[in-house]
């Protein structure tokens, strides 16, 4: 038996929290329903987390009060659960104000509730906060309102957001160790060059015999680094600032996106990620009843790479003229033939949304495998690279030390 913590509502709509014992989550849900509660959120209870440490954690968390994608995911899933249980939208939002953990998000939900009570549609109320709820999110909600299937659309939207966030988190977590290696290795080399080598330079300066060329190069580089490090850091800062400023311009951003697509190995990974994002977004929209032309417009805005987004503009134009989606997509190098075949089958059988989601699942898996292989290659490559640099430093110094033994006394 496991201990589950829950947040639910009673028949009067009042928020109820607590814990219960159950063999699995389904049993916990059944127990709550038998008590006439509507479960909102159920998770394994975390032990030994009460007391001052928990209060400190909450205070630290409240410092970062920005509404994150994870907050929106939880909100969407909870709202879908409440609407599916028959709770009216206004009461569901009132419940979610108490459930929300961040004050900023509470204020957003409170204002959305106020707009709805004033006669506004949920989609229009959400559209007032574009930094929290994207145009894609608002369009999905609007499609659900128009079709009378808001709870079902929110369930799909929650699954989409959760899957997208999990994929982003996977890529970020996979890159943590390589970045850590570069950071630690770089700091180690800087310490060797700025603190260790200068100690040897005092010894070598008294030598009358010429030291090896590699040692002279290292000592010269070390002296320059130690003397001119403010100018070096300033120069790097200026280069970073100018590069970042250029990338933020339309021309610079487009140039960077072109470079990403042609970069060895990583370019193919970017293509796979964008194919998965395109397919999952378009599939979710079409399954939720959003017209294909409107869906393509939304997808074009969501795609992160401007080069690929630009090609979708031509796809939109040709679909608007009456062509099937698979035909213009097939002329884009980014989309593999298997994906095009699956989309063609989806159009012929009337299951385009389902096929697009299958394409997304397939290419998300391929992208994960590619990231795994890339990281497994990067780790030894970085270790080897750091080893070569450190080895060069050590060997150069040892050669100079050995040359001292050859000096006549």
C-alpha positions in Angstrom: 0.0 0.0 0.0 1.2 3.5 -0.8 0.2 6.9 0.6 -1.3 9.3 -1.9 -1.9 13.0 -1.3 -4.9 14.5 -3.1 -6.7 17.7 -3.9 -10.4 17.3 -4.7 -13.8 19.1 -4.4 -16.8 18.0 -2.4 -20.4 18.2 -3.9 -20.6 21.8 -2.8 -17.5 22.7 -4.8 -15.3 23.3 -1.7 -11.6 22.3 -2.1 -10.6 19.3 0.0 -7.0 18.1 0.6 -5.6 15.1 2.4 -3.9 11.7 2.1 -5.2 8.2 1.8 -3.8 4.7 1.5 -4.2 2.8 -1.8 -2.5 0.1 -3.8 -2.4 2.3 -6.9 -3.6 5.6 -8.2 -6.8 4.1 -9.8 -7.8 2.7 -6.4 -7.2 6.1 -4.8 -9.4 7.8 -7.5 -12.2 5.2 -6.8 -11.9 5.8 -3.1 -12.4 9.5 -3.5 -15.3 9.0 -5.9 -16.9 6.7 -3.4 -16.7 9.6 -0.9 -18.5 11.7 -3.5 -15.3 13.8 -4.1 -14.2 15.0 -7.5 -10.4 14.3 -7.7 -8.4 17.2 -9.1 -4.8 16.1 -8.4 -3.4 12.8 -7.0 0.2 12.1 -6.4 2.4 9.9 -4.1 2.8 11.6 -0.8 6.3 12.9 0.0 7.4 11.9 3.5 9.5 13.9 5.9 8.9 17.2 4.1 7.0 19.1 6.8 8.4 21.7 9.1 10.9 24.6 8.6 12.6 23.0 5.6 9.2 22.9 3.8 8.5 26.5 4.6 12.0 27.5 3.3 11.3 25.6 0.1 8.1 27.5 -0.4 9.7 30.8 0.3 12.4 30.1 -2.3 9.9 28.9 -4.8 7.8 32.0 -4.3 10.9 34.0 -5.3 10.6 32.6 -8.8 7.0 33.6 -9.3 7.0 33.6 -13.1 4.2 31.4 -14.6 6.0 28.4 -16.2 4.9 25.9 -18.8 4.5 23.3 -16.1 2.1 25.6 -14.3 0.0 25.9 -17.4 0.1 22.1 -18.0 -1.2 21.4 -14.4 -3.9 24.1 -14.8 -5.0 22.6 -18.1 -5.2 19.0 -16.8 -7.0 20.1 -13.6 -9.5 22.2 -15.5 -10.2 19.3 -17.9 -10.8 17.0 -15.0 -13.3 19.3 -13.3 -15.2 20.1 -16.5 -15.3 16.3 -17.3 -16.9 15.8 -13.9 -19.6 18.3 -14.7 -18.3 21.3 -12.8 -19.3 24.6 -14.4 -16.4 26.6 -15.8 -16.7 29.5 -13.3 -16.8 27.2 -10.3 -13.9 25.1 -11.7 -11.8 28.3 -12.1 -12.7 29.4 -8.6 -11.4 26.0 -7.3 -8.2 26.3 -9.4 -7.4 29.7 -7.8 -7.0 27.9 -4.5 -5.0 25.0 -6.1 -2.5 27.3 -7.9 0.8 27.5 -6.1 2.1 30.8 -7.4 0.5 34.2 -6.5 1.1 35.5 -10.0 -0.9 32.6 -11.5 -3.6 33.0 -8.9 -4.0 36.6 -10.1 -4.2 35.5 -13.7 -6.9 32.8 -13.0 -8.8 35.3 -10.8 -8.9 37.8 -13.7 -10.0 35.1 -16.2 -12.8 34.1 -13.8 -13.9 37.8 -13.5 -14.0 38.1 -17.3 -16.1 35.0 -17.6 -18.5 36.2 -14.9 -18.8 39.4 -16.9 -20.0 37.4 -19.9 -16.8 36.7 -21.8 -15.9 33.4 -23.4 -13.1 31.5 -21.8 -10.9 31.7 -24.9 -11.2 35.5 -25.0 -10.4 35.8 -21.3 -7.3 33.6 -21.7 -6.2 35.7 -24.8 -5.6 38.7 -22.5 -2.5 36.9 -21.2 -0.4 36.0 -24.3 2.7 35.4 -22.2 0.9 32.7 -20.2 -1.5 31.2 -22.7 -0.1 31.1 -26.3 -2.2 31.7 -29.4 -2.1 27.9 -30.0 -3.6 27.4 -26.5 -6.3 30.0 -27.1 -7.2 28.6 -30.5 -7.6 25.1 -29.1 -9.9 26.4 -26.3 -11.9 28.4 -28.9 -12.3 25.3 -31.0 -13.5 23.4 -28.0 -16.1 26.1 -27.1 -17.4 26.2 -30.7 -17.8 22.4 -30.8 -19.1 22.0 -27.3 -16.3 19.6 -26.4 -14.2 21.9 -24.2 -13.3 19.2 -21.7 -12.1 16.8 -24.4 -10.1 19.5 -26.1 -8.5 20.5 -22.8 -7.6 16.9 -22.1 -5.8 16.7 -25.5 -4.2 20.1 -24.9 -2.9 19.0 -21.5 -1.5 15.8 -23.0 0.2 17.8 -25.8 1.7 20.4 -23.4 2.9 17.6 -21.1 4.5 15.6 -23.9 6.2 18.7 -25.4 7.5 19.8 -22.0 8.8 16.3 -21.3 10.7 16.3 -24.6 12.3 19.7 -23.9 13.2 18.5 -20.4 14.8 15.4 -21.7 17.0 17.3 -24.1 18.0 19.8 -21.4 18.9 17.1 -18.9 20.9 15.2 -21.5 23.1 18.3 -22.1 23.7 19.0 -18.4 26.7 16.6 -18.0 28.5 17.7 -21.2 28.1 21.3 -20.2 29.4 20.5 -16.7 32.4 18.8 -18.2 33.3 21.8 -20.4 32.9 24.1 -17.4 35.0 22.1 -15.0 37.6 21.3 -17.6 37.8 25.0 -18.6 38.3 26.1 -15.0 41.0 23.5 -14.5 42.9 24.6 -17.6 42.6 28.3 -16.6 43.9 27.5 -13.1 46.9 25.7 -14.6 47.7 28.5 -16.9 47.3 31.4 -14.5 48.4 30.0 -11.1 50.5 26.8 -11.7 52.6 27.8 -14.7 53.8 31.2 -13.4 55.4 29.3 -10.5 57.6 27.4 -13.0 58.3 30.5 -15.0 60.3 31.9 -12.0 62.5 28.7 -12.1 63.0 28.7 -15.8 63.8 32.4 -16.0 67.1 31.7 -14.2 68.1 29.0 -16.7 70.8 29.9 -19.2 69.8 27.0 -21.5 67.1 27.5 -24.0 63.9 25.7 -22.9 61.7 23.8 -25.5 59.5 25.8 -27.9 56.3 24.3 -26.5 57.2 25.4 -23.0 58.1 28.9 -24.2 54.7 29.1 -25.9 52.9 28.0 -22.8 54.8 30.4 -20.5 54.1 33.3 -23.0 50.5 32.4 -23.2 50.2 32.1 -19.5 51.9 35.5 -18.9 49.6 37.2 -21.5 46.5 35.6 -19.9 47.5 36.7 -16.4 48.4 40.2 -17.5 45.7 41.0 -20.0 42.8 39.0 -18.6 40.6 42.1 -18.1 41.0 43.0 -21.8 40.4 39.4 -22.9 37.2 39.1 -20.8 36.1 42.6 -22.1 36.7 41.5 -25.7 34.8 38.3 -25.3 32.0 40.3 -23.7 31.8 42.7 -26.6 31.8 39.8 -29.1 29.0 38.1 -27.2 27.0 41.3 -26.9 27.4 42.1 -30.6 26.6 38.6 -31.7 23.6 38.4 -29.5 22.4 41.8 -30.8 22.8 40.6 -34.4 21.0 37.3 -33.7 18.0 39.3 -32.4 17.7 41.1 -35.7 15.5 39.3 -38.4 18.5 38.8 -40.7 20.7 37.5 -37.9 18.0 35.2 -36.6 17.4 33.8 -40.1 21.2 33.3 -40.6 21.5 31.4 -37.3 18.5 29.1 -38.2 20.1 28.4 -41.6 23.4 27.5 -39.9 21.6 25.2 -37.4 20.1 23.1 -40.3 23.5 22.6 -42.0 25.5 22.0 -38.8 27.0 18.4 -38.9 24.9 15.9 -36.9 23.1 18.6 -34.9 21.4 19.8 -38.1 19.7 16.5 -38.6 18.6 16.5 -34.9 17.1 20.0 -35.4 15.1 18.7 -38.4 13.8 15.7 -36.5 12.7 17.9 -33.6 10.9 20.3 -35.8 9.2 17.5 -37.7 7.9 16.1 -34.4 6.8 19.5 -33.2 5.0 20.2 -36.5 3.2 16.9 -36.5 2.2 16.9 -32.9 0.9 20.5 -33.0 -1.0 20.1 -36.3 -2.3 16.7 -35.2 -3.6 18.0 -31.9 -5.3 21.0 -33.6 -7.0 18.9 -36.4 -8.2 16.3 -33.9 -9.7 19.1 -31.8 -11.7 20.5 -34.8 -9.6 23.4 -35.8 -9.8 24.0 -39.6 -6.7 22.9 -41.5 -5.9 26.4 -42.8 -6.2 28.0 -39.4 -4.1 25.1 -37.9 -1.3 25.6 -40.5 -1.2 29.3 -39.6 -0.8 28.5 -35.9 1.8 25.8 -36.6 3.8 28.3 -38.6 4.0 30.6 -35.6 5.0 27.8 -33.2 7.9 26.3 -35.3 11.1 27.5 -33.8 13.2 27.5 -37.0 12.4 30.5 -39.3 13.7 28.6 -42.4 11.3 25.8 -41.9 8.5 28.2 -40.9 9.0 30.0 -44.1 8.5 26.8 -46.2 5.2 26.3 -44.3 4.0 29.6 -45.7 4.1 28.0 -49.2 2.3 24.9 -47.8 -0.5 27.1 -46.5 -0.9 28.9 -49.8 -1.1 25.6 -51.8 -3.5 23.9 -49.4 -5.7 27.1 -49.6 -5.7 26.6 -53.4 -7.1 23.1 -53.0 -4.1 20.8 -52.8 -3.8 18.0 -50.3 -1.4 18.7 -47.4 0.9 15.7 -48.3 1.8 17.1 -51.7 3.5 20.4 -50.8 5.0 18.8 -47.7 6.6 16.1 -49.8 8.5 18.7 -51.7 10.2 20.0 -48.5 13.5 18.2 -47.8 12.8 18.4 -44.1 10.0 15.8 -44.2 11.1 12.2 -44.7 9.2 10.0 -47.1 7.8 7.8 -44.3 6.2 10.8 -42.7 4.7 11.9 -46.0 3.3 8.4 -46.6 1.7 8.3 -43.2 0.1 11.8 -43.8 -1.1 10.6 -47.2 -2.8 7.6 -45.6 -4.3 9.9 -43.0 -5.8 12.1 -45.6 -7.2 9.2 -47.6 -8.8 7.5 -44.6 -10.0 10.7 -42.9 -7.6 10.1 -39.9 -5.2 12.9 -40.6 -4.9 14.0 -36.9 -4.3 10.4 -35.7 -1.6 9.9 -38.3 0.1 13.2 -37.5 0.3 12.2 -33.9 1.9 8.9 -34.8 4.4 10.7 -36.9 5.2 12.9 -33.9 5.6 10.0 -31.6 7.9 8.3 -34.1 10.2 11.3 -34.6 10.3 12.2 -31.0 11.6 8.7 -30.3 14.1 9.1 -33.2 15.2 12.5 -31.8 15.6 11.1 -28.3 17.8 8.3 -29.7 19.8 10.8 -31.6 20.4 12.9 -28.5 21.4 9.8 -26.6 23.9 8.9 -29.2 25.2 12.4 -29.5 25.7 12.7 -25.7 27.4 9.3 -25.6 29.8 10.6 -28.2 30.3 14.0 -26.7 31.2 12.8 -23.2 34.3 10.8 -24.2 35.2 13.4 -26.9 35.2 16.2 -24.3 37.2 14.1 -21.8 39.7 13.2 -24.5 39.9 16.9 -25.6 40.5 18.1 -22.0 43.0 15.3 -21.6 45.0 16.3 -24.7 45.2 19.9 -23.5 46.2 19.0 -19.9 48.6 16.4 -21.3 50.2 19.0 -23.6 50.7 21.3 -20.6 52.2 18.6 -18.4 54.5 17.2 -21.1 55.7 20.6 -22.1 56.6 21.4 -18.5 58.3 18.0 -18.0 60.4 18.5 -21.1 61.6 21.8 -19.7 62.4 20.1 -16.3 64.3 17.3 -18.0 66.3 19.8 -20.0 67.5 21.2 -16.7 69.3 18.0 -16.0 71.3 18.4 -19.2 72.7 21.8 -18.1 76.4 21.9 -17.2 77.1 23.0 -13.6 
